[in-house]
Amino acid sequence: MKTIIKYELVINEALRSALNYDTPDEQINEFIRFFGKHIGSDRIYIFEDCDKRHATDNTYEWCADGIITEIDELQNVNMDIIKMEYSL
């Protein structure tokens, strides 16, 4: 139960931080920045799938200081490649 409460507090703090920004894009970027820093991650991605193209696009990315972004390289990624990677 303590773990659930801890996660709820972190999520609430991330939402509070994100709501200090005006646009949805700024809010999403702040939300993933907050989580990335909180969990000590090098990067966080958000992908959006397009069934019509059978592909996915990296639409949001946060990187820690010194980490090279990959957002431009992760556009129109064929879904079969992802399935293959995770089925190994």
N, CA, C and O atoms as a GROMACS GRO file, in nm:
protein
  352
    1MET      N    1   0.082  -0.120   0.000
    1MET     CA    2   0.000   0.000   0.000
    1MET      C    3   0.086   0.126   0.000
    1MET      O    4   0.054   0.224  -0.067
    2LYS      N    5   0.198   0.123   0.076
    2LYS     CA    6   0.286   0.239   0.079
    2LYS      C    7   0.342   0.270  -0.059
    2LYS      O    8   0.358   0.387  -0.094
    3THR      N    9   0.371   0.166  -0.137
    3THR     CA   10   0.426   0.186  -0.271
    3THR      C   11   0.325   0.255  -0.360
    3THR      O   12   0.361   0.345  -0.436
    4ILE      N   13   0.200   0.215  -0.352
    4ILE     CA   14   0.094   0.278  -0.434
    4ILE      C   15   0.080   0.425  -0.397
    4ILE      O   16   0.068   0.510  -0.485
    5ILE      N   17   0.081   0.455  -0.270
    5ILE     CA   18   0.070   0.594  -0.225
    5ILE      C   19   0.189   0.675  -0.274
    5ILE      O   20   0.174   0.789  -0.317
    6LYS      N   21   0.308   0.616  -0.268
    6LYS     CA   22   0.429   0.685  -0.316
    6LYS      C   23   0.415   0.717  -0.465
    6LYS      O   24   0.446   0.829  -0.507
    7TYR      N   25   0.370   0.620  -0.545
    7TYR     CA   26   0.352   0.643  -0.688
    7TYR      C   27   0.247   0.750  -0.714
    7TYR      O   28   0.264   0.834  -0.802
    8GLU      N   29   0.139   0.747  -0.638
    8GLU     CA   30   0.034   0.847  -0.655
    8GLU      C   31   0.087   0.987  -0.624
    8GLU      O   32   0.052   1.083  -0.693
    9LEU      N   33   0.170   0.999  -0.523
    9LEU     CA   34   0.229   1.129  -0.489
    9LEU      C   35   0.320   1.179  -0.600
    9LEU      O   36   0.319   1.298  -0.633
   10VAL      N   37   0.399   1.090  -0.657
   10VAL     CA   38   0.489   1.128  -0.766
   10VAL      C   39   0.409   1.172  -0.888
   10VAL      O   40   0.441   1.273  -0.951
   11ILE      N   41   0.306   1.096  -0.922
   11ILE     CA   42   0.222   1.131  -1.037
   11ILE      C   43   0.154   1.266  -1.014
   11ILE      O   44   0.149   1.349  -1.105
   12ASN      N   45   0.102   1.288  -0.895
   12ASN     CA   46   0.038   1.416  -0.865
   12ASN      C   47   0.137   1.532  -0.876
   12ASN      O   48   0.102   1.638  -0.928
   13GLU      N   49   0.259   1.513  -0.828
   13GLU     CA   50   0.360   1.617  -0.837
   13GLU      C   51   0.398   1.644  -0.983
   13GLU      O   52   0.418   1.759  -1.022
   14ALA      N   53   0.408   1.538  -1.063
   14ALA     CA   54   0.438   1.554  -1.206
   14ALA      C   55   0.325   1.631  -1.275
   14ALA      O   56   0.352   1.720  -1.356
   15LEU      N   57   0.202   1.599  -1.243
   15LEU     CA   58   0.088   1.670  -1.302
   15LEU      C   59   0.087   1.817  -1.259
   15LEU      O   60   0.062   1.906  -1.340
   16ARG      N   61   0.115   1.842  -1.132
   16ARG     CA   62   0.120   1.979  -1.083
   16ARG      C   63   0.227   2.059  -1.157
   16ARG      O   64   0.206   2.174  -1.196
   17SER      N   65   0.342   1.997  -1.175
   17SER     CA   66   0.452   2.061  -1.246
   17SER      C   67   0.415   2.089  -1.392
   17SER      O   68   0.442   2.197  -1.444
   18ALA      N   69   0.353   1.991  -1.458
   18ALA     CA   70   0.315   2.006  -1.598
   18ALA      C   71   0.209   2.114  -1.617
   18ALA      O   72   0.210   2.184  -1.718
   19LEU      N   73   0.120   2.128  -1.522
   19LEU     CA   74   0.012   2.225  -1.535
   19LEU      C   75   0.058   2.369  -1.521
   19LEU      O   76  -0.021   2.462  -1.540
   20ASN      N   77   0.185   2.390  -1.489
   20ASN     CA   78   0.243   2.524  -1.487
   20ASN      C   79   0.269   2.576  -1.628
   20ASN      O   80   0.304   2.692  -1.646
   21TYR      N   81   0.253   2.490  -1.728
   21TYR     CA   82   0.279   2.528  -1.867
   21TYR      C   83   0.146   2.548  -1.940
   21TYR      O   84   0.042   2.496  -1.900
   22ASP      N   85   0.154   2.625  -2.049
   22ASP     CA   86   0.031   2.666  -2.118
   22ASP      C   87  -0.020   2.569  -2.223
   22ASP      O   88  -0.140   2.546  -2.232
   23THR      N   89   0.070   2.511  -2.301
   23THR     CA   90   0.025   2.428  -2.413
   23THR      C   91   0.037   2.279  -2.380
   23THR      O   92   0.117   2.241  -2.295
   24PRO      N   93  -0.043   2.197  -2.446
   24PRO     CA   94  -0.033   2.052  -2.423
   24PRO      C   95   0.108   1.998  -2.452
   24PRO      O   96   0.157   1.912  -2.378
   25ASP      N   97   0.173   2.048  -2.558
   25ASP     CA   98   0.309   2.001  -2.587
   25ASP      C   99   0.405   2.034  -2.473
   25ASP      O  100   0.485   1.949  -2.433
   26GLU      N  101   0.397   2.154  -2.421
   26GLU     CA  102   0.483   2.193  -2.308
   26GLU      C  103   0.452   2.108  -2.186
   26GLU      O  104   0.542   2.067  -2.113
   27GLN      N  105   0.325   2.081  -2.163
   27GLN     CA  106   0.285   2.002  -2.048
   27GLN      C  107   0.337   1.858  -2.058
   27GLN      O  108   0.387   1.802  -1.960
   28ILE      N  109   0.324   1.799  -2.176
   28ILE     CA  110   0.374   1.662  -2.195
   28ILE      C  111   0.525   1.658  -2.178
   28ILE      O  112   0.577   1.568  -2.113
   29ASN      N  113   0.595   1.755  -2.236
   29ASN     CA  114   0.741   1.759  -2.222
   29ASN      C  115   0.782   1.774  -2.076
   29ASN      O  116   0.878   1.710  -2.032
   30GLU      N  117   0.712   1.857  -2.000
   30GLU     CA  118   0.744   1.873  -1.859
   30GLU      C  119   0.713   1.746  -1.781
   30GLU      O  120   0.789   1.707  -1.692
   31PHE      N  121   0.602   1.682  -1.814
   31PHE     CA  122   0.563   1.558  -1.745
   31PHE      C  123   0.669   1.450  -1.763
   31PHE      O  124   0.708   1.385  -1.665
   32ILE      N  125   0.718   1.430  -1.886
   32ILE     CA  126   0.818   1.325  -1.906
   32ILE      C  127   0.954   1.368  -1.851
   32ILE      O  128   1.032   1.282  -1.808
   33ARG      N  129   0.985   1.499  -1.852
   33ARG     CA  130   1.108   1.548  -1.790
   33ARG      C  131   1.107   1.517  -1.640
   33ARG      O  132   1.205   1.468  -1.584
   34PHE      N  133   0.994   1.547  -1.578
   34PHE     CA  134   0.981   1.523  -1.433
   34PHE      C  135   1.006   1.376  -1.402
   34PHE      O  136   1.083   1.344  -1.312
   35PHE      N  137   0.939   1.286  -1.477
   35PHE     CA  138   0.956   1.143  -1.451
   35PHE      C  139   1.099   1.097  -1.480
   35PHE      O  140   1.156   1.019  -1.404
   36GLY      N  141   1.155   1.144  -1.589
   36GLY     CA  142   1.291   1.106  -1.622
   36GLY      C  143   1.389   1.141  -1.512
   36GLY      O  144   1.472   1.059  -1.473
   37LYS      N  145   1.378   1.262  -1.461
   37LYS     CA  146   1.466   1.304  -1.352
   37LYS      C  147   1.435   1.227  -1.224
   37LYS      O  148   1.526   1.189  -1.151
   38HIS      N  149   1.307   1.206  -1.197
   38HIS     CA  150   1.268   1.139  -1.073
   38HIS      C  151   1.319   0.994  -1.067
   38HIS      O  152   1.362   0.948  -0.961
   39ILE      N  153   1.313   0.924  -1.179
   39ILE     CA  154   1.355   0.783  -1.178
   39ILE      C  155   1.501   0.765  -1.219
   39ILE      O  156   1.552   0.653  -1.219
   40GLY      N  157   1.568   0.875  -1.254
   40GLY     CA  158   1.709   0.866  -1.291
   40GLY      C  159   1.732   0.805  -1.428
   40GLY      O  160   1.833   0.738  -1.451
   41SER      N  161   1.639   0.828  -1.520
   41SER     CA  162   1.647   0.772  -1.654
   41SER      C  163   1.737   0.856  -1.743
   41SER      O  164   1.755   0.976  -1.720
   42ASP      N  165   1.793   0.793  -1.847
   42ASP     CA  166   1.869   0.866  -1.948
   42ASP      C  167   1.776   0.933  -2.049
   42ASP      O  168   1.805   1.041  -2.100
   43ARG      N  169   1.664   0.867  -2.076
   43ARG     CA  170   1.570   0.921  -2.174
   43ARG      C  171   1.433   0.859  -2.153
   43ARG      O  172   1.418   0.751  -2.096
   44ILE      N  173   1.332   0.932  -2.201
   44ILE     CA  174   1.194   0.881  -2.202
   44ILE      C  175   1.136   0.916  -2.338
   44ILE      O  176   1.151   1.028  -2.387
   45TYR      N  177   1.071   0.818  -2.399
   45TYR     CA  178   1.007   0.835  -2.529
   45TYR      C  179   0.857   0.821  -2.516
   45TYR      O  180   0.807   0.750  -2.428
   46ILE      N  181   0.786   0.890  -2.603
   46ILE     CA  182   0.644   0.863  -2.626
   46ILE      C  183   0.629   0.841  -2.776
   46ILE      O  184   0.670   0.924  -2.857
   47PHE      N  185   0.570   0.728  -2.811
   47PHE     CA  186   0.546   0.693  -2.951
   47PHE      C  187   0.398   0.696  -2.980
   47PHE      O  188   0.316   0.665  -2.893
   48GLU      N  189   0.363   0.734  -3.102
   48GLU     CA  190   0.224   0.729  -3.148
   48GLU      C  191   0.218   0.638  -3.269
   48GLU      O  192   0.289   0.657  -3.368
   49ASP      N  193   0.130   0.539  -3.259
   49ASP     CA  194   0.115   0.441  -3.366
   49ASP      C  195   0.019   0.490  -3.474
   49ASP      O  196  -0.078   0.561  -3.446
   50CYS      N  197   0.048   0.451  -3.597
   50CYS     CA  198  -0.041   0.480  -3.709
   50CYS      C  199  -0.070   0.346  -3.778
   50CYS      O  200   0.012   0.296  -3.855
   51ASP      N  201  -0.186   0.290  -3.750
   51ASP     CA  202  -0.222   0.161  -3.808
   51ASP      C  203  -0.228   0.167  -3.960
   51ASP      O  204  -0.194   0.070  -4.028
   52LYS      N  205  -0.271   0.280  -4.014
   52LYS     CA  206  -0.282   0.294  -4.159
   52LYS      C  207  -0.146   0.275  -4.227
   52LYS      O  208  -0.138   0.213  -4.333
   53ARG      N  209  -0.040   0.327  -4.167
   53ARG     CA  210   0.096   0.312  -4.222
   53ARG      C  211   0.168   0.190  -4.165
   53ARG      O  212   0.277   0.155  -4.211
   54HIS      N  213   0.108   0.126  -4.066
   54HIS     CA  214   0.171   0.014  -3.995
   54HIS      C  215   0.308   0.058  -3.941
   54HIS      O  216   0.408  -0.013  -3.952
   55ALA      N  217   0.307   0.179  -3.881
   55ALA     CA  218   0.431   0.239  -3.833
   55ALA      C  219   0.404   0.317  -3.705
   55ALA      O  220   0.289   0.342  -3.667
   56THR      N  221   0.512   0.354  -3.639
   56THR     CA  222   0.503   0.435  -3.518
   56THR      C  223   0.602   0.551  -3.528
   56THR      O  224   0.706   0.540  -3.593
   57ASP      N  225   0.569   0.662  -3.462
   57ASP     CA  226   0.653   0.781  -3.464
   57ASP      C  227   0.685   0.824  -3.322
   57ASP      O  228   0.598   0.824  -3.234
   58ASN      N  229   0.809   0.860  -3.300
   58ASN     CA  230   0.850   0.917  -3.171
   58ASN      C  231   0.806   1.064  -3.171
   58ASN      O  232   0.865   1.147  -3.238
   59THR      N  233   0.702   1.093  -3.094
   59THR     CA  234   0.647   1.228  -3.094
   59THR      C  235   0.698   1.314  -2.980
   59THR      O  236   0.698   1.437  -2.991
   60TYR      N  237   0.742   1.252  -2.872
   60TYR     CA  238   0.799   1.326  -2.759
   60TYR      C  239   0.919   1.249  -2.707
   60TYR      O  240   0.920   1.126  -2.703
   61GLU      N  241   1.021   1.325  -2.667
   61GLU     CA  242   1.140   1.262  -2.611
   61GLU      C  243   1.203   1.359  -2.511
   61GLU      O  244   1.217   1.478  -2.538
   62TRP      N  245   1.241   1.306  -2.397
   62TRP     CA  246   1.320   1.381  -2.300
   62TRP      C  247   1.451   1.306  -2.282
   62TRP      O  248   1.452   1.184  -2.269
   63CYS      N  249   1.561   1.380  -2.282
   63CYS     CA  250   1.693   1.321  -2.260
   63CYS      C  251   1.763   1.393  -2.147
   63CYS      O  252   1.754   1.515  -2.134
   64ALA      N  253   1.833   1.317  -2.064
   64ALA     CA  254   1.915   1.375  -1.958
   64ALA      C  255   2.031   1.452  -2.021
   64ALA      O  256   2.062   1.433  -2.139
   65ASP      N  257   2.093   1.537  -1.944
   65ASP     CA  258   2.208   1.612  -1.992
   65ASP      C  259   2.314   1.518  -2.046
   65ASP      O  260   2.347   1.417  -1.983
   66GLY      N  261   2.367   1.551  -2.163
   66GLY     CA  262   2.473   1.473  -2.224
   66GLY      C  263   2.426   1.354  -2.307
   66GLY      O  264   2.508   1.286  -2.368
   67ILE      N  265   2.296   1.329  -2.312
   67ILE     CA  266   2.242   1.218  -2.389
   67ILE      C  267   2.194   1.272  -2.525
   67ILE      O  268   2.122   1.372  -2.532
   68ILE      N  269   2.235   1.204  -2.630
   68ILE     CA  270   2.199   1.246  -2.766
   68ILE      C  271   2.055   1.205  -2.797
   68ILE      O  272   2.016   1.091  -2.772
   69THR      N  273   1.978   1.298  -2.852
   69THR     CA  274   1.839   1.268  -2.885
   69THR      C  275   1.832   1.175  -3.007
   69THR      O  276   1.921   1.174  -3.092
   70GLU      N  277   1.725   1.099  -3.013
   70GLU     CA  278   1.701   1.005  -3.123
   70GLU      C  279   1.568   1.031  -3.192
   70GLU      O  280   1.529   0.956  -3.281
   71ILE      N  281   1.497   1.135  -3.152
   71ILE     CA  282   1.362   1.158  -3.202
   71ILE      C  283   1.356   1.166  -3.354
   71ILE      O  284   1.262   1.114  -3.415
   72ASP      N  285   1.455   1.229  -3.416
   72ASP     CA  286   1.454   1.241  -3.562
   72ASP      C  287   1.475   1.107  -3.632
   72ASP      O  288   1.428   1.085  -3.743
   73GLU      N  289   1.547   1.017  -3.566
   73GLU     CA  290   1.574   0.885  -3.623
   73GLU      C  291   1.459   0.787  -3.602
   73GLU      O  292   1.450   0.684  -3.669
   74LEU      N  293   1.371   0.818  -3.509
   74LEU     CA  294   1.264   0.725  -3.471
   74LEU      C  295   1.129   0.769  -3.526
   74LEU      O  296   1.030   0.775  -3.453
   75GLN      N  297   1.125   0.799  -3.654
   75GLN     CA  298   1.003   0.837  -3.723
   75GLN      C  299   0.970   0.729  -3.827
   75GLN      O  300   1.058   0.672  -3.891
   76ASN      N  301   0.841   0.703  -3.840
   76ASN     CA  302   0.793   0.606  -3.939
   76ASN      C  303   0.861   0.469  -3.924
   76ASN      O  304   0.901   0.407  -4.022
   77VAL      N  305   0.874   0.424  -3.799
   77VAL     CA  306   0.935   0.295  -3.769
   77VAL      C  307   0.833   0.185  -3.795
   77VAL      O  308   0.723   0.187  -3.739
   78ASN      N  309   0.868   0.092  -3.879
   78ASN     CA  310   0.779  -0.018  -3.914
   78ASN      C  311   0.747  -0.102  -3.790
   78ASN      O  312   0.837  -0.140  -3.715
   79MET      N  313   0.620  -0.130  -3.769
   79MET     CA  314   0.576  -0.205  -3.651
   79MET      C  315   0.633  -0.347  -3.649
   79MET      O  316   0.649  -0.404  -3.541
   80ASP      N  317   0.663  -0.404  -3.765
   80ASP     CA  318   0.721  -0.538  -3.768
   80ASP      C  319   0.858  -0.542  -3.702
   80ASP      O  320   0.895  -0.642  -3.642
   81ILE      N  321   0.934  -0.434  -3.714
   81ILE     CA  322   1.066  -0.427  -3.650
   81ILE      C  323   1.050  -0.430  -3.499
   81ILE      O  324   1.126  -0.498  -3.430
   82ILE      N  325   0.953  -0.359  -3.448
   82ILE     CA  326   0.931  -0.356  -3.302
   82ILE      C  327   0.885  -0.492  -3.255
   82ILE      O  328   0.933  -0.540  -3.153
   83LYS      N  329   0.793  -0.554  -3.326
   83LYS     CA  330   0.747  -0.688  -3.286
   83LYS      C  331   0.862  -0.785  -3.283
   83LYS      O  332   0.871  -0.868  -3.192
   84MET      N  333   0.951  -0.776  -3.381
   84MET     CA  334   1.066  -0.866  -3.389
   84MET      C  335   1.159  -0.843  -3.269
   84MET      O  336   1.208  -0.940  -3.210
   85GLU      N  337   1.184  -0.718  -3.232
   85GLU     CA  338   1.272  -0.685  -3.122
   85GLU      C  339   1.220  -0.743  -2.990
   85GLU      O  340   1.298  -0.796  -2.910
   86TYR      N  341   1.091  -0.732  -2.967
   86TYR     CA  342   1.036  -0.773  -2.838
   86TYR      C  343   0.994  -0.918  -2.833
   86TYR      O  344   0.954  -0.967  -2.727
   87SER      N  345   1.001  -0.989  -2.943
   87SER     CA  346   0.962  -1.130  -2.941
   87SER      C  347   1.084  -1.220  -2.921
   87SER      O  348   1.069  -1.342  -2.908
   88LEU      N  349   1.202  -1.162  -2.918
   88LEU     CA  350   1.323  -1.243  -2.899
   88LEU      C  351   1.336  -1.298  -2.760
   88LEU      O  352   1.433  -1.368  -2.730
   0.00000   0.00000   0.00000
